[in-house]
Amino acid sequence: MQFVYLPSDHTAGTTPTARNPDAMVADNDLALGRLVDAVSHSAFWGSTAIFVLEDDAQDGPDHVDGHRSVAFVISPYTQTAAVNSSFYSGVSLMRTMELLLGVPPMTQYDALATPMTDAFTTVPNLRPYDALTPGQDLNEVNTTDSPMSAESSTIDFSEADKIPMRLMNEILWANAHGEDSTMPEPVHSLTTDTADDGG
């Protein structure tokens, strides 16, 4: 098992002279595509599964829930030409890896998590993947005229967890939809009420 961290999709917002969000996300996508390209053209492809999960899905203007994120499972056994909309969690991904590797659960959380079995088939498709070159300029930079560039310049981007998520979401929304657009309020519909009921 190997872990690979591709950090460009965190972006640097619209900070002047930094690469703009479109360039950074395209660069991140290209890196993932090249990884899958290399593995799928190797002798290991027939027994490989690559799990891709967004780091830190917790906020943002998703219309269902700000915690919702996409996950990719890339393998000869998942090439079904279908999108699986089952409800899984990040721990479901861990449970699936444990089952594939034949190792026991580490905690009660992964022991009870729903494995991503619906994403797999028993008939492999060994066709390799050829990485696509994005049309986006990977070196395009922000300017002082970029949406919310002044606000972006105040953010400490040295660590992903230092970023004020609400402000960053507004910056990325303005970059994608225009400075005069209004970002929808984040939706958190899958929360549980943890208030003390006195019971």
Secondary structure, 3 states (H helix, E strand, C coil): CCCCCCHHHHCCCCCCCCECHHHHHHHHHHHHHHHHHHHHCCCCHHHCCEEEECCCCCCCCCCCECCCCCEEEECCCCCCCCCCCCCCCHHHHHHHHHHHHCCCCCCHHHHHCCCCHHHCCCCCCCCCCCCCCCCCCCCCECCCCCCCHHHHCCCCCCCHHHCCHHHHHHHHHHHHHCCCCCCCCCCECCCCCCCCCCC
